[in-house]
Amino acid sequence: MQGKVRESKGGLPPLPVPAATLEEQAARKLAQEERDAAVRGVVSIAAMREAVKAQARSLPPLRGIARLKRLDARDFAARAALGQPFIMRGLVERWPLYGLGPEALRERHGDLPVRARVGDYIRQPFRADRPMRDMLLRDYLDLEPGRIHGAGDPPPYVGNMELRELNRLCHWPAYFRKMGPPRFWLGPVGTMTPLHCDFDDNIFAQVWGRKRIFLAPPHHDACLYAREANPVLFGSPFDPEAPDFDAYPLARQASTVSCVVEPGDMLYVPAGWFHQVRALAFSLSSNRWARGMPLALAPEQAARLRRA
C-alpha cells in the first residue's frame, strides 16, 4: 500500500501526505516494513535492528574517529566489520564535483529544481508535512541570509535531494553489493540534521566546506529517547551540542564522540549509529545508504536474518 502524495512543481518528487487515520498509519507502516525487509533480504527489519544493537554492545567505547587512507573494497569490508565509524581520505578529491565551486555549479546547473527545508525544521525533522519550498538551484544559491526564514529559524537547507545531473560528477567506490541513489545536502553555516540513526550502512562524502558530526552507538537508543520515524529511521530529541539533562536525564549515560569532516573526507557510518550533522561553512555533501545486510553483523547473525 503506497502512501498518498501531494502534487509538486518543477519535476521534483511528490511530497508525502500524513495518514488520515490511525488505521491508515498502521497499514502504511506494515507495508513499508515488508518492503524494507524484502529490499534488504532479511526476514524482519525489527530483528535486524536488534541484531545491530546486540553487536554494538560488544564494542569497546569509541574514543575518536579513525582517519585512514583510501581503502579498496576488501579492506573496507574488513574495517567495517569492526562495527565503528571511520573516515577515509583520497577518494572524494578525485571527483569532478570536488573541483566545481558554487559559482560553476550555479552556471552549469542553475536550472535544476531543488526543495529547501524552511521554518524550524530542526524541531520537526521527520514530519511528512514539515514546511518546504521549491525553487531553482540558482535561486537557492542567491538567497541572502534571513531572506526567507524568520529570526531564530535555521537557514533554508537543500537536504536529502536526489540530483541525478550531479551523479555523473561523483565516482562512488563499490563497497556494497547494493546501494540506494546518491543524496545531496547543500547549505550554509547553521544548516543541520538533528540526532537520528538509519539502520543501513552509510558512506558520507564531504565535497565542499566542513561539518561537525556527533556520533553515538546503536544500543544507546533508550538513553537518547529514540523515536521511530519509519522502520529504518529513528530520531532523538536530545541535542549533544546543547545537552539538556534536566529534560533528558538518561542522556548522561549515552556515549557520544564528535569529529569534523573536511573537504575530501568520506565518513563511514555503520548501520544504527546515531549522528547529528551541522555545517560549519557553506557545504556540499553527498551520501549513499547500502541496501543490504549491515557489514558489522557476524556471519552467524546475518545467516539467522536472511530470507530463505
Legacy VTK file of the C-alpha trace (Angstrom):
# vtk DataFile Version 3.0
C-alpha trace
ASCII
DATASET POLYDATA
POINTS 308 float
0.000 0.000 0.000
1.537 3.312 -1.116
1.033 6.466 0.934
-0.755 9.423 -0.614
1.337 12.241 -2.056
0.922 15.938 -2.668
1.483 17.446 -6.095
4.804 19.150 -6.706
6.116 21.598 -9.283
9.267 21.669 -11.361
9.875 17.940 -11.752
10.557 17.344 -8.066
9.275 14.165 -6.395
5.812 14.482 -4.856
5.532 15.369 -1.203
4.132 12.764 1.197
0.780 13.281 2.864
0.316 12.211 6.504
-2.052 9.318 7.151
-5.622 10.450 7.808
-6.369 7.804 10.448
-4.532 5.557 12.868
-5.643 2.546 10.819
-4.142 4.035 7.665
-0.956 4.876 9.546
-0.633 1.285 10.814
-1.270 -0.145 7.342
1.377 2.089 5.787
3.887 1.142 8.480
3.328 -2.583 7.948
3.622 -2.239 4.181
6.840 -0.259 4.498
8.361 -2.790 6.891
7.626 -5.568 4.400
9.148 -3.591 1.508
12.213 -2.644 3.551
12.787 -6.243 4.610
12.448 -7.521 1.035
14.900 -4.942 -0.329
17.494 -5.872 2.296
16.922 -9.604 2.048
16.061 -10.042 5.730
13.158 -11.803 7.385
12.387 -8.861 9.662
13.556 -5.252 9.953
12.865 -5.374 13.710
15.105 -8.441 14.064
17.826 -6.708 12.056
17.647 -3.669 14.331
18.006 -5.841 17.437
20.961 -7.704 15.901
22.699 -4.387 15.157
22.224 -3.215 18.750
23.373 -6.562 20.155
26.553 -6.393 18.078
27.230 -2.837 19.229
27.075 -3.870 22.911
30.217 -5.947 22.406
32.272 -2.985 21.106
34.830 -1.083 23.164
33.945 2.585 23.843
34.703 4.812 20.886
37.259 7.455 21.886
37.713 9.085 18.498
37.129 8.640 14.784
39.995 6.942 12.959
41.332 8.655 9.832
42.556 6.271 7.171
43.900 6.376 3.652
41.785 5.222 0.732
40.670 1.587 1.121
39.868 -0.951 -1.554
36.637 -2.949 -1.275
38.211 -5.854 0.614
39.986 -3.673 3.175
36.890 -1.527 3.578
34.739 -4.595 4.340
37.298 -5.804 6.896
37.393 -2.444 8.631
33.599 -2.041 8.533
33.208 -5.471 10.135
34.682 -3.936 13.323
31.411 -2.009 13.659
32.715 1.518 14.330
32.760 4.707 12.211
35.907 5.840 10.402
36.998 8.490 7.893
38.874 7.894 4.639
40.909 10.307 2.558
41.889 10.056 -1.095
38.522 9.231 -2.685
36.412 12.376 -2.957
39.275 14.563 -4.203
39.133 12.584 -7.450
35.525 13.513 -8.163
34.793 16.170 -10.810
32.239 17.645 -8.379
35.009 18.253 -5.828
36.670 20.785 -8.120
33.420 22.513 -9.035
32.722 25.518 -6.813
29.380 27.205 -6.099
29.720 29.695 -8.975
30.444 26.971 -11.526
27.606 24.879 -10.091
25.254 27.849 -10.497
26.333 28.445 -14.100
26.133 24.816 -15.207
23.211 23.531 -13.165
21.299 26.616 -12.047
18.107 25.395 -13.730
17.894 22.321 -11.508
14.745 22.302 -9.344
15.521 21.822 -5.660
13.482 21.663 -2.477
14.602 23.534 0.631
13.613 22.778 4.201
12.332 26.009 5.734
10.984 27.133 9.095
12.172 25.386 12.241
12.893 22.067 10.518
15.263 21.081 13.313
12.379 20.657 15.766
10.244 18.671 13.307
12.838 16.765 11.282
10.802 13.743 10.195
7.257 15.060 9.876
5.738 14.336 6.483
4.066 17.768 6.423
7.054 19.880 7.518
7.440 23.167 5.589
9.284 23.005 2.255
9.909 25.478 -0.535
10.558 24.521 -4.149
12.880 26.707 -6.222
15.643 26.596 -8.796
19.182 25.854 -7.655
20.394 29.298 -8.769
17.711 30.966 -6.694
18.729 28.950 -3.649
22.398 29.833 -4.140
21.435 33.511 -4.486
19.459 33.637 -1.236
20.549 36.358 1.147
20.826 35.457 4.842
17.460 35.862 6.514
15.585 36.423 3.270
13.028 33.627 3.602
13.451 32.497 7.173
12.413 34.129 10.388
14.512 35.227 13.311
15.666 32.206 15.266
14.981 29.747 12.431
17.881 27.891 10.813
18.802 28.809 7.216
16.889 27.019 4.432
18.505 23.660 3.708
18.512 21.644 0.494
18.809 18.267 2.190
18.447 14.641 1.122
17.887 15.557 -2.533
18.364 13.172 -5.434
20.022 15.348 -8.110
20.725 12.974 -10.962
22.524 15.609 -13.020
25.247 15.692 -10.366
25.628 11.904 -10.125
27.998 11.716 -13.097
30.320 14.112 -11.266
30.777 11.600 -8.416
32.720 8.322 -8.565
31.461 6.182 -5.704
33.518 3.175 -4.571
31.869 -0.238 -4.919
31.854 -1.016 -1.198
28.362 -2.558 -1.105
26.568 -5.046 -3.324
23.512 -2.813 -3.461
23.220 0.908 -2.729
20.493 3.482 -2.855
20.870 6.519 -5.131
23.206 9.349 -4.099
21.568 12.025 -1.974
22.872 15.608 -1.870
22.999 18.080 1.028
23.644 21.753 0.286
23.517 24.669 2.675
25.265 27.477 4.537
26.602 27.710 8.074
23.982 26.631 10.585
22.115 24.143 8.433
21.879 20.853 10.262
20.287 17.449 10.599
19.421 16.628 14.214
20.362 13.422 16.013
18.998 10.267 14.384
20.033 6.828 13.194
19.479 4.890 9.978
19.582 1.102 10.069
21.584 0.955 6.847
25.322 1.292 6.382
26.126 4.777 5.122
29.045 6.394 3.295
29.045 10.183 3.538
31.229 12.310 1.254
32.149 15.878 2.191
32.662 17.710 -1.099
32.920 21.365 -0.051
33.086 23.024 3.331
33.301 21.478 6.778
30.745 19.793 9.019
30.775 18.746 12.651
29.259 15.315 13.261
28.325 13.844 16.644
28.008 10.055 16.827
26.647 7.588 19.381
26.317 3.768 19.244
23.052 1.994 18.378
22.467 0.381 21.765
22.270 3.791 23.478
18.865 4.353 21.884
16.969 4.305 25.194
19.364 6.841 26.713
18.765 9.066 23.701
14.954 8.774 23.885
14.845 7.444 20.320
11.518 7.541 18.497
10.616 5.627 15.358
10.073 7.728 12.224
9.933 4.663 9.969
11.230 1.083 10.299
14.824 2.020 9.393
14.930 5.567 10.786
14.806 6.680 14.430
15.093 10.251 15.666
16.241 11.603 19.017
15.102 14.863 20.668
18.422 15.136 22.519
20.921 17.689 21.214
24.537 16.688 22.007
25.701 20.204 21.101
23.460 21.798 23.744
22.629 18.964 26.152
19.554 19.436 28.325
19.997 16.809 31.015
17.052 18.118 33.001
14.713 17.230 30.157
16.642 14.083 29.129
18.419 12.760 32.246
19.196 9.331 30.749
21.315 11.038 28.100
24.061 11.383 30.726
24.664 7.663 30.183
24.981 7.966 26.407
28.447 7.882 24.906
28.987 10.450 22.154
32.025 11.367 20.120
32.432 14.141 17.574
34.541 14.751 14.511
34.875 17.389 11.818
34.715 16.202 8.229
36.876 18.269 5.906
36.569 18.712 2.131
37.501 15.400 0.547
36.666 13.262 3.589
34.437 10.199 3.309
32.869 9.061 6.584
31.558 5.541 7.109
28.592 5.449 9.494
27.658 1.862 10.408
24.004 0.878 10.460
22.213 2.034 13.602
24.784 4.639 14.712
23.214 7.906 15.798
24.605 11.016 14.155
23.948 14.753 14.185
25.371 16.908 11.397
25.954 20.684 11.366
27.550 22.811 8.642
30.481 24.937 9.856
30.826 26.590 6.433
28.881 26.640 3.183
28.857 22.933 2.387
28.021 20.397 -0.255
27.863 16.766 0.860
26.564 13.570 -0.661
25.818 10.176 0.812
24.615 6.727 -0.155
22.923 4.141 2.013
23.570 0.444 1.495
20.529 -1.728 0.897
21.644 -4.990 2.403
22.889 -6.764 5.491
24.900 -4.442 7.782
28.596 -5.242 7.428
29.197 -5.260 11.191
26.986 -8.300 11.759
28.853 -11.555 12.315
28.212 -14.322 9.752
26.071 -16.323 12.167
23.945 -13.235 12.964
23.487 -12.496 9.269
22.580 -16.105 8.487
19.725 -16.025 11.026
18.344 -12.840 9.471
18.440 -13.808 5.799
15.283 -14.665 3.932
15.047 -18.249 2.756
LINES 1 309
308 0 1 2 3 4 5 6 7 8 9 10 11 12 13 14 15 16 17 18 19 20 21 22 23 24 25 26 27 28 29 30 31 32 33 34 35 36 37 38 39 40 41 42 43 44 45 46 47 48 49 50 51 52 53 54 55 56 57 58 59 60 61 62 63 64 65 66 67 68 69 70 71 72 73 74 75 76 77 78 79 80 81 82 83 84 85 86 87 88 89 90 91 92 93 94 95 96 97 98 99 100 101 102 103 104 105 106 107 108 109 110 111 112 113 114 115 116 117 118 119 120 121 122 123 124 125 126 127 128 129 130 131 132 133 134 135 136 137 138 139 140 141 142 143 144 145 146 147 148 149 150 151 152 153 154 155 156 157 158 159 160 161 162 163 164 165 166 167 168 169 170 171 172 173 174 175 176 177 178 179 180 181 182 183 184 185 186 187 188 189 190 191 192 193 194 195 196 197 198 199 200 201 202 203 204 205 206 207 208 209 210 211 212 213 214 215 216 217 218 219 220 221 222 223 224 225 226 227 228 229 230 231 232 233 234 235 236 237 238 239 240 241 242 243 244 245 246 247 248 249 250 251 252 253 254 255 256 257 258 259 260 261 262 263 264 265 266 267 268 269 270 271 272 273 274 275 276 277 278 279 280 281 282 283 284 285 286 287 288 289 290 291 292 293 294 295 296 297 298 299 300 301 302 303 304 305 306 307
